Amino acid sequence: KWIGDIKYREGGNNLLPLLKDPYMRARFFAAEALGRIMYEPAINGIIELLNSNNDEDVYLRHAGSLALARIGKADPIIALSKNPSRAVRIAAVVALRRMSHPGIAAFLDDTDEFVVTETARAINDDLSIKDALPALGNVLKTTKFTNEALLRRAINANLRVGTDEALQNLVDYAKKQDCPAAMRAEAIAALSTWAKPSVVDRVDGRYRGVIERDPAKVRSQAGATLVELLNSSDASVRTSAVKAVNKLGITEASAKLLTLLKSDPQADVRVEALKAMASIQDHRMDEAIKMAMTDKEKNVRITAISLIDKLNIPKQLMADLLSDVIRTKTMEEKQEEEEGR
């Protein structure tokens, strides 16, 4: 421990045998010291330490991983992506994360879901490993894993990368019916913000800065898919698609939005469809408002009331609709009508 604290480089060769010492604390401090003095010949011995420990003692795993990161030689750590030991591969991912090395992307091909997910965290979170973000985004093309922590980061990576390929990754994933509906909805939500993503990260909330892109690009590349997804059998996907159509101003969805307002079984979808029709200034808003005002769900009716004074509809129709509210609707609807005035 003392040799490590004072960084006595000449002691490296004498520390190596202690990596196999029968006393665990001796192994721990030997690994720590070898990392502090950045003793490159210790790399193989540290890997053997991690392998023999097999994740049984987290302190030894930490000492070995930290030592590899401090020594700072990336190539032998990246090569561990083919190591049969799961414990060694996990330690390698943590080491490369500390080094912020893009070679960590090699571990995205791992057969172990935990290793891949930890790699995704390393690439996306905190200060990120920017050169590895495209590889993380491409995980959406091939991964068989379905956990949210991984998929949210892969979706977010595509949004941050911003290339045509990244945009297509999100479009293609949104269409995959055998993928988790919640994550398909998240991909659609990311598409809706493509032109101007939030300044904070969608996953960990860290400030990423202002990004502005041409909205025409996402409309042309994703528009047809988003309209198609309005027919999805999953309500969360339909809702997300309607919101995306609204944000991106996809007027080609007009007819389908009216159909959703008429017959979708989910009130939330009908509410969002009505908002989208208003946003794209659909020429059938008179019909849509009348329909929504007679909806069986109160939330749909309240949304219609809130839109009346914001739309260019004939004054007589507006008067008739508001009079009907006064005569027949609930207190909440009357309050919404009063606020609209």
C-alpha positions as CSV (number, residue, x, y, z in Angstrom):
1,K,0.0,0.0,0.0
2,W,2.8,2.4,0.9
3,I,4.7,1.7,-2.3
4,G,1.5,2.6,-4.2
5,D,0.9,5.7,-2.2
6,I,4.4,7.1,-2.9
7,K,4.3,5.8,-6.5
8,Y,7.6,4.0,-6.2
9,R,8.0,2.7,-9.7
10,E,11.0,0.6,-9.0
11,G,8.9,-1.7,-6.8
12,G,6.8,-3.0,-9.6
13,N,8.5,-6.3,-10.2
14,N,8.5,-7.1,-6.5
15,L,4.7,-6.5,-6.3
16,L,3.8,-8.9,-9.1
17,P,4.0,-12.1,-7.0
18,L,1.6,-10.5,-4.5
19,L,-1.2,-10.7,-7.1
20,K,-1.4,-14.4,-6.2
21,D,-0.8,-14.0,-2.5
22,P,-3.0,-16.2,-0.3
23,Y,-4.0,-13.2,1.8
24,M,-6.8,-11.3,0.0
25,R,-5.8,-7.8,1.3
26,A,-2.3,-8.3,0.0
27,R,-3.7,-9.0,-3.5
28,F,-5.9,-6.0,-3.2
29,F,-3.1,-3.5,-2.3
30,A,-0.7,-5.1,-4.8
31,A,-3.2,-4.5,-7.7
32,E,-3.9,-1.0,-6.4
33,A,-0.2,-0.2,-6.2
34,L,0.6,-1.6,-9.6
35,G,-2.1,0.7,-11.0
36,R,-0.8,3.7,-9.2
37,I,2.8,3.2,-10.6
38,M,1.3,2.4,-14.0
39,Y,3.3,-0.8,-14.2
40,E,2.5,-2.1,-17.7
41,P,4.1,-5.6,-17.2
42,A,1.4,-6.2,-14.6
43,I,-1.5,-6.2,-17.1
44,N,-1.6,-10.0,-17.6
45,G,-1.2,-10.7,-13.8
46,I,-4.1,-8.3,-13.1
47,I,-6.3,-10.0,-15.7
48,E,-5.5,-13.4,-14.0
49,L,-6.4,-11.9,-10.7
50,L,-9.8,-10.8,-12.0
51,N,-10.3,-14.2,-13.6
52,S,-9.5,-16.2,-10.4
53,N,-11.7,-13.8,-8.3
54,N,-14.6,-14.5,-10.7
55,D,-16.6,-11.6,-9.2
56,E,-16.7,-13.2,-5.7
57,D,-15.1,-10.2,-4.0
58,V,-16.2,-6.8,-5.3
59,Y,-13.2,-5.1,-3.8
60,L,-10.7,-7.2,-5.8
61,R,-12.8,-6.6,-8.9
62,H,-12.6,-2.9,-8.3
63,A,-8.9,-2.9,-7.6
64,G,-8.1,-4.9,-10.7
65,S,-10.4,-2.8,-13.0
66,L,-9.0,0.5,-11.6
67,A,-5.4,-0.7,-12.0
68,L,-6.0,-1.5,-15.7
69,A,-7.5,1.9,-16.2
70,R,-4.6,3.6,-14.5
71,I,-2.0,1.7,-16.5
72,G,-3.9,3.1,-19.5
73,K,-3.1,0.6,-22.2
74,A,-6.4,0.2,-24.1
75,D,-5.6,-2.6,-26.6
76,P,-5.1,-5.5,-24.1
77,I,-8.3,-4.4,-22.3
78,I,-10.3,-4.2,-25.6
79,A,-9.1,-7.7,-26.4
80,L,-10.8,-9.0,-23.3
81,S,-14.1,-8.7,-25.2
82,K,-13.4,-12.2,-26.3
83,N,-12.4,-13.5,-22.9
84,P,-14.6,-16.4,-21.7
85,S,-14.9,-15.0,-18.2
86,R,-17.9,-12.8,-17.6
87,A,-16.2,-11.3,-14.6
88,V,-13.1,-10.3,-16.6
89,R,-15.3,-8.7,-19.3
90,I,-17.3,-6.7,-16.8
91,A,-14.1,-5.4,-15.2
92,A,-12.8,-4.5,-18.7
93,V,-15.9,-2.5,-19.5
94,V,-15.5,-0.5,-16.2
95,A,-11.8,0.1,-17.0
96,L,-12.6,1.4,-20.5
97,R,-15.3,3.6,-19.1
98,R,-12.8,5.2,-16.8
99,M,-10.5,5.7,-19.7
100,S,-13.4,7.1,-21.9
101,H,-12.0,4.9,-24.7
102,P,-14.2,4.3,-27.8
103,G,-12.8,0.8,-28.0
104,I,-15.5,-0.1,-25.4
105,A,-17.9,-0.5,-28.3
106,A,-16.4,-4.0,-28.9
107,F,-18.4,-5.1,-25.8
108,L,-21.7,-4.2,-27.4
109,D,-21.5,-7.5,-29.2
110,D,-21.3,-9.5,-26.0
111,T,-23.7,-12.5,-25.5
112,D,-24.3,-11.5,-21.9
113,E,-27.1,-8.9,-21.5
114,F,-25.6,-7.4,-18.3
115,V,-22.3,-6.8,-20.1
116,V,-24.0,-5.1,-23.0
117,T,-26.1,-3.0,-20.8
118,E,-23.2,-1.8,-18.7
119,T,-21.4,-0.9,-21.9
120,A,-24.4,1.1,-23.0
121,R,-24.3,3.0,-19.7
122,A,-20.6,3.6,-20.1
123,I,-21.1,5.1,-23.6
124,N,-24.1,7.2,-23.0
125,D,-24.1,8.4,-19.4
126,D,-22.2,11.2,-17.6
127,L,-19.7,12.8,-19.9
128,S,-20.2,10.0,-22.5
129,I,-17.8,8.4,-24.9
130,K,-18.9,10.3,-28.0
131,D,-16.9,8.3,-30.6
132,A,-18.7,5.1,-29.5
133,L,-22.3,6.6,-29.7
134,P,-22.8,5.5,-33.3
135,A,-22.1,1.9,-32.4
136,L,-24.5,2.1,-29.5
137,G,-27.2,3.5,-31.8
138,N,-26.6,0.6,-34.2
139,V,-27.5,-1.8,-31.4
140,L,-31.1,-1.2,-32.3
141,K,-30.5,-3.1,-35.6
142,T,-29.4,-6.3,-34.1
143,T,-30.0,-6.7,-30.4
144,K,-32.1,-9.6,-29.1
145,F,-32.2,-8.0,-25.6
146,T,-35.3,-6.1,-24.4
147,N,-34.3,-4.4,-21.2
148,E,-35.3,-0.8,-20.9
149,A,-31.9,0.5,-19.6
150,L,-30.2,-0.7,-22.8
151,L,-32.8,0.2,-25.4
152,R,-33.4,3.7,-24.0
153,R,-29.7,4.4,-24.3
154,A,-29.5,3.0,-27.8
155,I,-32.5,5.1,-28.9
156,N,-31.0,8.2,-27.2
157,A,-27.6,7.6,-28.9
158,N,-29.3,7.8,-32.3
159,L,-31.0,11.0,-31.4
160,R,-27.6,12.5,-30.3
161,V,-25.6,11.2,-33.3
162,G,-28.1,12.8,-35.8
163,T,-26.9,11.1,-39.0
164,D,-29.2,9.8,-41.7
165,E,-28.3,6.3,-40.6
166,A,-29.2,7.1,-37.0
167,L,-32.6,8.5,-38.1
168,Q,-33.3,5.4,-40.1
169,N,-32.4,3.3,-37.1
170,L,-35.2,4.9,-35.1
171,V,-37.7,4.6,-38.0
172,D,-36.9,0.9,-38.5
173,Y,-37.1,0.1,-34.7
174,A,-40.4,1.9,-34.4
175,K,-41.8,-0.5,-37.0
176,K,-40.6,-3.7,-35.3
177,Q,-43.8,-5.3,-33.9
178,D,-41.8,-8.0,-32.0
179,C,-40.0,-5.3,-29.9
180,P,-41.3,-3.9,-26.6
181,A,-44.2,-1.5,-27.3
182,A,-42.9,1.0,-24.7
183,M,-39.5,1.2,-26.4
184,R,-41.1,1.6,-29.8
185,A,-43.1,4.4,-28.4
186,E,-39.9,5.9,-27.0
187,A,-38.2,5.7,-30.4
188,I,-41.2,7.5,-31.9
189,A,-41.0,10.2,-29.2
190,A,-37.3,10.6,-30.1
191,L,-38.2,11.1,-33.7
192,S,-40.7,13.8,-32.8
193,T,-37.9,15.8,-31.2
194,W,-35.4,15.1,-33.9
195,A,-35.3,18.7,-35.3
196,K,-34.7,20.2,-31.9
197,P,-33.9,17.7,-29.1
198,S,-34.0,18.8,-25.5
199,V,-30.8,20.4,-24.2
200,V,-30.7,17.7,-21.5
201,D,-30.1,14.0,-22.0
202,R,-33.3,11.8,-22.4
203,V,-31.8,9.2,-20.1
204,D,-29.7,10.8,-17.4
205,G,-30.7,14.4,-17.6
206,R,-27.2,15.8,-18.1
207,Y,-26.9,19.0,-20.1
208,R,-26.0,18.2,-23.7
209,G,-26.4,21.6,-25.4
210,V,-28.5,23.0,-28.2
211,I,-29.0,21.0,-31.3
212,E,-31.0,22.1,-34.3
213,R,-31.7,20.1,-37.5
214,D,-33.8,20.5,-40.6
215,P,-37.3,19.4,-39.7
216,A,-38.0,18.6,-43.4
217,K,-35.5,15.8,-43.2
218,V,-37.3,13.9,-40.5
219,R,-40.7,14.5,-42.0
220,S,-39.6,13.1,-45.4
221,Q,-37.7,10.1,-43.9
222,A,-40.1,9.2,-41.1
223,G,-43.5,10.7,-42.1
224,A,-44.9,7.7,-43.9
225,T,-43.9,5.4,-41.1
226,L,-45.5,7.6,-38.4
227,V,-48.8,7.7,-40.4
228,E,-48.6,3.9,-40.7
229,L,-48.1,3.6,-37.0
230,L,-51.3,5.3,-36.3
231,N,-52.8,1.9,-37.1
232,S,-50.8,0.1,-34.5
233,S,-52.6,-2.4,-32.3
234,D,-50.8,-1.0,-29.2
235,A,-52.3,2.1,-27.6
236,S,-48.9,3.5,-26.4
237,V,-47.5,3.3,-29.9
238,R,-50.6,5.0,-31.4
239,T,-50.5,7.7,-28.8
240,S,-46.8,8.4,-29.4
241,A,-47.3,8.4,-33.2
242,V,-50.1,10.9,-32.9
243,K,-48.0,13.2,-30.7
244,A,-45.1,12.9,-33.3
245,V,-47.5,13.7,-36.1
246,N,-48.6,16.8,-34.1
247,K,-45.0,18.0,-33.3
248,L,-43.7,17.4,-36.8
249,G,-46.8,18.9,-38.6
250,I,-47.4,15.9,-40.8
251,T,-50.5,16.9,-42.7
252,E,-50.7,13.6,-44.6
253,A,-52.1,12.1,-41.4
254,S,-55.2,14.2,-41.4
255,A,-57.7,11.6,-42.6
256,K,-56.4,9.0,-40.2
257,L,-56.5,11.4,-37.2
258,L,-60.2,12.0,-37.8
259,T,-60.7,8.2,-37.9
260,L,-58.9,7.9,-34.6
261,L,-61.1,10.6,-33.1
262,K,-64.2,8.8,-34.3
263,S,-63.4,5.3,-33.3
264,D,-60.2,4.7,-31.3
265,P,-61.1,2.8,-28.1
266,Q,-58.6,4.7,-26.0
267,A,-59.6,8.2,-24.8
268,D,-56.0,9.4,-24.6
269,V,-55.5,8.6,-28.3
270,R,-58.7,10.5,-29.2
271,V,-57.5,13.5,-27.1
272,E,-54.2,13.6,-28.9
273,A,-55.8,13.1,-32.3
274,L,-58.0,16.1,-31.7
275,K,-55.0,18.2,-30.6
276,A,-53.0,17.1,-33.6
277,M,-55.9,18.1,-36.0
278,A,-56.0,21.5,-34.4
279,S,-52.2,21.9,-34.6
280,I,-52.0,21.1,-38.3
281,Q,-55.1,23.3,-38.9
282,D,-57.2,20.5,-40.4
283,H,-60.0,21.8,-42.6
284,R,-62.5,19.5,-40.9
285,M,-62.0,20.9,-37.4
286,D,-65.7,22.0,-37.3
287,E,-66.7,18.3,-37.7
288,A,-64.0,17.2,-35.3
289,I,-65.0,19.6,-32.5
290,K,-68.7,18.6,-32.9
291,M,-67.7,14.9,-32.7
292,A,-65.5,15.5,-29.6
293,M,-68.1,17.5,-27.8
294,T,-70.4,14.4,-27.8
295,D,-67.6,11.9,-26.9
296,K,-68.5,9.5,-24.0
297,E,-65.2,10.4,-22.2
298,K,-65.1,13.7,-20.3
299,N,-61.4,14.3,-21.0
300,V,-62.1,14.4,-24.8
301,R,-65.0,16.8,-24.3
302,I,-62.9,19.1,-22.1
303,T,-60.1,19.1,-24.7
304,A,-62.6,20.1,-27.4
305,I,-64.0,22.9,-25.2
306,S,-60.5,24.2,-24.6
307,L,-59.8,24.4,-28.3
308,I,-63.0,26.2,-29.4
309,D,-61.8,29.8,-28.9
310,K,-58.4,29.0,-30.5
311,L,-59.9,27.8,-33.8
312,N,-61.3,29.7,-36.7
313,I,-64.8,28.4,-36.6
314,P,-68.1,30.2,-37.4
315,K,-69.3,32.3,-34.5
316,Q,-72.8,30.9,-34.6
317,L,-71.3,27.4,-34.3
318,M,-69.2,28.5,-31.4
319,A,-72.2,30.0,-29.6
320,D,-74.2,26.8,-30.2
321,L,-71.5,24.6,-28.8
322,L,-70.9,26.8,-25.7
323,S,-74.6,27.0,-25.0
324,D,-74.8,23.2,-25.1
325,V,-72.0,23.1,-22.5
326,I,-73.9,25.4,-20.2
327,R,-77.1,23.3,-20.5
328,T,-75.8,19.8,-20.3
329,K,-72.1,19.4,-19.3
330,T,-70.3,18.7,-16.1
331,M,-68.8,21.3,-13.7
332,E,-65.3,20.7,-15.0
333,E,-66.5,21.3,-18.6
334,K,-68.3,24.5,-17.6
335,Q,-65.1,25.7,-15.9
336,E,-63.1,25.0,-19.0
337,E,-65.6,26.9,-21.1
338,E,-65.4,29.8,-18.6
339,E,-61.6,29.8,-18.7
340,G,-61.8,29.9,-22.5
341,R,-63.7,33.1,-22.4
